[in-house]
Amino acid sequence: MNPAAPFAPRKTIEQVEEGQELAPKFDPQGLITAVTTDYTSGELLMVGYMNAEALRRTIDTGEAHYWSRSRQVLWHKGATSGLVQKVRELLVDDDQDCIWLRVDVAGGASCHVGYRSCFYRRIPAIGKGAGDGTPLPLEFTMTEKVFDPELVYPGQPNPTKL
């Protein structure tokens, strides 16, 4: 397989911003940001990263693939959990350095912690300054998990544990 296919080389601003060729801009680590939302509701599910291979596989299969920065591996979303993200629409931003996936999620969740969305907490102190130097509190916006991660990923190390 041609490693550049199906991506066009980036030549001019006009080509990138107004042209009809996919010419993604990967960062120095070879990654592009991928924002993933629910196709029907528009709810933000997750933000991940893709390398060229993940983007190619996503386009080829119609299922979301990402690059795990913590594990340094290509990752087919839902391969282990069954929570596959079926891509209904794939968009690219104006300067082609960000991908937007609009997906249907088998099983109704996208977060490996068990919540529907990876964005299950909010910072309530907006507009009140940074505080006195103590850590800012977080509020949970979701209280019920869609699945139990210990049952879905038995015996697997938790990549988020420090």
C-alpha positions in Angstrom: 0.0 0.0 0.0 1.2 3.5 -0.8 1.8 5.2 2.6 0.7 8.6 1.3 -2.5 7.3 -0.4 -5.2 8.5 -0.4 -3.8 11.8 0.8 -2.7 14.6 -1.5 0.6 16.5 -0.9 0.0 19.9 0.7 1.0 22.5 -2.0 -0.8 25.8 -1.5 -3.1 27.5 1.0 -5.8 27.6 -1.7 -5.5 23.9 -2.4 -5.7 23.0 1.3 -8.5 25.5 2.3 -10.6 25.6 -0.9 -9.5 22.5 -2.9 -11.2 19.2 -3.3 -8.3 16.9 -2.3 -7.7 15.4 1.2 -4.4 16.8 2.3 -4.3 16.4 6.1 -1.7 18.1 8.2 -0.2 15.8 10.7 1.7 17.3 13.7 5.5 16.7 14.2 4.6 13.4 16.0 2.6 12.3 12.9 -0.8 12.8 14.5 -4.0 14.7 13.7 -6.7 15.6 16.3 -10.0 13.6 15.9 -13.2 15.0 17.5 -15.9 12.4 17.7 -19.6 13.2 18.2 -22.8 11.2 18.2 -24.3 11.3 14.7 -27.9 11.8 15.9 -27.6 14.0 19.0 -24.4 15.8 18.3 -23.2 15.0 21.8 -19.4 15.1 22.1 -18.2 11.6 22.8 -14.4 11.9 22.7 -11.3 13.6 21.4 -8.5 11.3 20.1 -5.7 11.3 17.7 -5.1 9.6 14.4 -1.9 8.8 12.6 -2.0 8.4 8.8 -2.7 4.6 9.1 -5.6 5.2 11.6 -7.1 7.8 9.2 -6.7 5.4 6.2 -8.2 2.5 8.1 -11.1 4.6 9.3 -11.8 5.7 5.7 -11.4 2.1 4.4 -13.5 0.3 7.0 -16.1 2.9 8.0 -15.2 2.2 11.6 -13.1 4.5 13.8 -9.5 3.8 14.3 -7.2 5.9 16.5 -3.6 6.2 17.6 -3.1 5.7 21.3 -0.5 8.1 22.6 -0.2 6.4 26.0 0.2 2.9 24.5 1.8 3.9 21.2 -0.4 1.5 19.2 -3.0 1.7 16.5 -6.4 1.1 18.1 -9.7 0.0 16.5 -12.3 1.5 18.7 -14.5 -1.2 20.1 -12.3 -4.2 19.0 -12.1 -5.3 22.7 -15.3 -3.8 24.2 -17.6 -4.2 21.3 -18.4 -0.5 21.5 -17.5 0.0 17.8 -17.9 3.5 16.4 -19.6 3.3 12.9 -18.6 6.4 11.0 -21.6 8.1 9.4 -19.8 11.2 8.3 -16.1 12.2 8.3 -15.3 15.9 8.0 -12.1 17.9 7.9 -11.6 21.4 9.1 -10.6 24.4 6.9 -6.8 23.9 7.1 -7.1 20.1 7.3 -5.4 19.7 10.7 -8.4 18.3 12.5 -10.9 15.5 11.7 -14.5 15.4 12.9 -16.1 11.9 13.1 -19.9 11.7 13.4 -20.6 8.2 14.6 -23.2 5.7 15.7 -21.9 3.8 18.7 -22.7 0.1 19.2 -23.5 -0.3 22.9 -24.1 3.4 23.5 -20.8 4.3 25.1 -17.4 5.6 24.0 -15.5 6.1 27.2 -13.3 3.3 28.5 -14.2 4.4 32.1 -17.8 3.2 31.4 -19.6 6.5 30.8 -21.3 7.3 27.5 -18.9 10.2 26.8 -15.4 10.8 27.8 -16.5 14.3 29.0 -18.4 13.3 32.1 -17.1 16.0 34.5 -17.2 19.8 34.4 -15.1 22.6 35.9 -17.7 24.6 37.9 -15.4 27.6 38.8 -15.5 29.3 35.4 -15.3 33.1 35.7 -14.3 32.9 39.4 -10.5 33.1 38.9 -8.0 30.4 39.3 -8.5 30.3 43.1 -6.0 30.2 45.9 -3.6 27.7 44.4 -5.5 24.6 45.6 -6.7 22.1 43.0 -9.9 23.1 41.3 -12.9 20.8 42.0 -14.8 18.9 39.3 -18.5 18.1 39.2 -19.8 14.9 37.6 -22.3 15.5 34.7 -23.0 11.8 34.4 -23.6 9.5 37.4 -24.4 6.2 35.8 -22.0 4.1 33.7 -23.2 2.4 30.6 -20.9 -0.6 31.4 -18.5 -1.8 34.0 -14.9 -1.5 32.7 -13.8 -4.4 35.0 -16.2 -6.7 33.2 -15.5 -5.4 29.7 -11.7 -5.3 30.0 -11.0 -8.1 32.5 -7.3 -8.5 33.5 -6.2 -5.6 31.3 -4.2 -2.9 32.9 -6.0 0.5 33.2 -4.1 2.9 30.8 -5.2 5.8 32.9 -3.8 4.7 36.2 -0.7 6.7 37.2 
